Amino acid sequence: MTRSGPSAADTPLLRVSRPVSACSRCRAAKIKCDGKLPACTACEKSGRAGECSSANDQFAKGKERSYVASLESRVEKLEKRLAYARSRKASVAMHDGEEPVEAPDRKDSLATIRAAIHGKAARRREAADVNELVSDFGFLSVNATTRDFESSTTNMTFARLILAAANNEPVPKSKPFQLPSRPAAMALVQYYLDNVFALFPVFSETALFNALDAVYQENGRPVTDFEHWLLYMVLAIGATGQSRSNQDPFYADGVLWVGRALRYADRVLMPGYVSQIQALILLVQYSMLDPAHFDSWQLIGFACRAVVDLGFHQDPPKEQQTDKKTLELRRRIFFCVYSLDRSVSMVHARSFSFTDDSTSVAFPSAPTLASSAASANLITGPHSIDTALLLFQLRQAQSLWYQELFQSSRDPLQNSSTYIWQMCQEMREWSESFPDSLPLAFKEFFDLELLYSYVYCLAPSCRVQAVTTYGKTLIFEYSIAYMQKIFPISRDPINTAFYTYHDALRVFFVGSQFLAVLSENQDDLLNGIVPYTPTLAGAPPPPPLPSNAGVDNIDRSINCVTHIRETLKTFGHRWDDSKALLSSFETPSENLLTSLRHRKRSIEELSRNSHSPPNHMSQLSYDPNAMRAAFANPGALQGGHPGY
């Protein structure tokens, strides 16, 4: 019986480990290795070419073998397997020619069972062979396997590996369609430049407009694969970024443009080129807007490995002459990947792809005031990099305390309050450096990032599991301030800045922390009691409370919980995963809302009877243990999966 479905050779089980490109000596010295064979440049210059060898988990120290020898051994093994397969094929063909085998009679159940078992065994052997071959790709560096992934030699391209790992749902295949009018395309491009490119300047604006001209130009120069990808992905992000529902035309157009761009994925996502990193960043940006189709955490992981493989995580040595424009571009690319990696990892409560200690890259420099003023009035003029620099600085500050509190160890942190106050002070100083020319949309965007960072840094962590009473008060107040800002933004019919599904995860996290602290300290928080916090000499001061702290705490708490639920509901129109977050939040929040409303009615009744509001109210029936149990898993608070 002929199988109609794809074989294991077409869709192999992908087991690709992290590529390793540095030799053992460069890895030990923590210097850049170009992976050149038979010896890298660093080993040649130091006169140790004979000692240059690849080392990884399979080949432990003292048991290294030549990289070329390992490849030769693998080739020899595959050649023997091919020869054996050919001999088996010839033997079967000879046997079939001498004694034709008739199809088994349907009545003969034993013959049918034998045929089924034989077919399953053959398919298992084929699948095992393919899986073993694909798993060996993990022992090769990205540069070394670039040619092996070309479509001319195999159907297994590197793009297929990426998409197989990152696809949640398959993107509908692109159908022939007519390009929109140039003004319509230009509107999407301008939206992208104003709201996304301003934060992630991963390519030059000139390259984008050249791609636009090339695609819309009749009988012009040939359009490169990367230009197709660049324009179509920008149009996809520009359309999906304006969507208010996953049923509206903007979202449908975004999926259409992505399907169009994926036609060029095999050649654009080929490793070893700068364009691959740029293409991956665009795909990460889209995945943040469309989590139904792509996993942003998987994609940013591939982008980080590509950055490290090309050495962009280290500035070139001073003695190496590097073109200034090239150096600025590689710095922008690195910090765009760095910023996205920190943001994606934090909202999913996962580890960063690389630590800060392994990087050494200076911030890209902002253009001169003269050049900025000259292009300020141009519709398509270069956008200032100032907004992106503010984001890069914040991500660097977040990375510092996230690694220390969540990734370094589980040992209790000494003087934890002093450390957390210091981190909050540095982020507050960052917020005070905003230029007056910063657009209002980005100021609100950064204000939300700051409040979210405060709550995250103050929340329980691996090294600080018990939050101080003042810390709980800060979480309470900053959570309310966060929701007061994002609630109207979520309901604004015009999407500004770059708000994604990750903001739904942030709302859920902030809401979870708000419920947790309110369940533990309900009397003190609702009565506006601010605990005394002594300030040590030479130590940073504790973060300040908002100006309206302690006023109408019951009403503000009710409004905060209501805003969290309404915001998740609004985001649910765009992302189905936000509906799951809302469902997880509604159950524990309903009990709290009931308690708060009962408390408010009791205060109002006492106020009417005594003509003066009481200063304190006794705790009403409420089970804080149930609340703590509902949010016992810190990974679940960020939309992460248990076990990560």
Buried (B, 14 or more C-beta within 10 A) or exposed (E): EEEEEEEBEEBBEBEBBEBBBBBBBBBEEEEBBBBBEEBBBBBEEEEBEEEBBBBBEEBEEEEBEBBEEBBEEBEEEEEEEEEEEEEEEEEEEEEEEEEEEEEBEEEEEEBBEEBEEEEEEEEEEBBEBBBEBBBBBBBBBBBBBBEEBBEEEEEBBBBBBBBBBBBEEEBEEBEEEEEBEEEEBBBBBBBBBBBBBBBBBBBBBEBBBBBBBBBBEEEEEEBBBBBBBBBBBBBBBBBBBBBBEBEBEBBBBBBBBBBBBBBBBBBBBBBBBBBBBBBBBBBBBBBBBBBBBBBBBBBBBBBBBBBBBBBBBBBBEEEEEEEEEEBBBBBBBBBBBBBBBBBBBBBBBBEBBBEEEEBEBEBBEEBEEEEBEEBEEEEBBBBBBBBBBBBBBBBBBBBBBBBBBBBEEEEEBEEBBBBBBBBBBBBBEBBEEBEEEBBEBBBBBBBBBBBBBBBBBBBBBBBBEEBBBBBBBBBBBBBBBBBBBBBEBBEEEEBBBBBBBBBBBBBBBBBBBBBBBBBBBBEBBBBBBBEEBEEEEEBBEBBEBBEEBBEEBBEBBBBBBBBBBBBBBBBBBBBEBBBBBBEBBBEBBEBBBEBBEEBBEBBEEBEEEEEEEEEEBEEEEBEBEEBBEBBEEBBBBBBBEEEE
